[in-house]
Amino acid sequence: MEIAQVTQEVYTASKRLEKAANELYKLGEAKASSEQVYRVKLAQEMLKLKTEGMAVGMISDVSKGNVGDYLFKRDYDEVRFKAALESVDAIKSQLSALQSILRYQSDF
């Protein structure tokens, strides 16, 4: 692999890392937003069930079941965020390897 080619790949990887960081920010924002919505809906549902006279021991489980769509969205956004973090780590590893190759080739 020639130095020019490695340099181009380093540049490409750094651009991918920049784009991934921007996407990670958006995914983090979506994750936080869905967490907030879920918690609010859960609290509202728990209060509703309590005022309807449901047994206290059952309120938590029934509430979670009743707002299951929000729980799913929260969990889905969290998984997407974690996957994006893994992707960023993979790009970092690739960039590090390319930089090592570049250093090695520059020494000779």
ZIJO-V865421 format. One record per helix or strand. SS is the DSSP state (~ for helix, > for strand). FROM is the first residue (numbers start at 1). TO is the last residue. If there is no record, write none. Layout:
ss/from/to
SS/FROM/TO
SS/FROM/TO
This chain:
ss/from/to
~/3/51
~/56/66
~/68/107
